[in-house]
Amino acid sequence: MLEIKGLAVSYGATTALAGVALHVEAQEAVCVVGPNGAGKSTLMAAIAGGVSPRAGSITYEGKPILGMRPENIARQGISLVPEGRHVFGTLTVEENLFIGTYAMADRRHAAADAEMLLGYFPRLKERWRQPAGRLSGGEQQMLVIARALMTRPRLLLVDEPSLGLAPKIVDTVYETLLSLRRERQLTLLINEQSSERMLRFSDRIYVIRNGRILLHGRTEELRDGEAIARAYFGFD
Ligand code: ATP
């Protein structure tokens, strides 16, 4: 579904990605794990069209998307949930959910889609008319995920959904994402700092460090966690 080869991104003199190869098959849940500054956010930004790589290729469903404008990439069926849970604090949950749909050419499905999504995120329904700024961190994370799903993506990129959330809430977020994958045929690429969580929720794992993929494999093969820890912390 998604195929990335030789992806290189620099910010001035800083190399953020130094030739990354990665692929995601339809309906997989793939986690990218790595320490702060490893290049995870840059990788997602590059897929979504938010940064301009200096080399490499990104193909989505057989079509080259590198160089496309972010809104055109979104139209192909890719949606990004950025790190940091950016909600519009003074707008209600309802307004936050619909905000991305106002610019859509065809909004006929928006109300039905919102209803369907509220089935997955019942807390949002309870808070429907409240300002999003008053939601808990976990609820805000659910809101930004639900908002990203309003454009009907087939591939959802989620940048560090667990940052600063209590473990129980994080489990709920992941369980909801996996239900959406199972029932709505969603494909997931998730940046995660916790290797323990990733081992529970993903099919495949990439470990990234200093802009390079140091290790990748099926989650069941990496289950004991030792190889991941070695790559993550840079032990040889
Ligand atoms: P984190 O978990 O802290 O978000 P990350 O793995 O997502 O880290 P990136 O944010 O992609 O890593 O950063 C990769 C490298 O690029 C780091 O060295 C970072 O300092 C640098 N970098 C990221 N964004 C910019 C920017 N806008 N300008 C300059 N350097 C940047």
Residues whose N, C-alpha, C, O or C-beta is under 5 A from the ligand:
A	BS01	ATP	Y11 T14 T15 A16 P35 N36 G37 A38 G39 K40 S41 T42
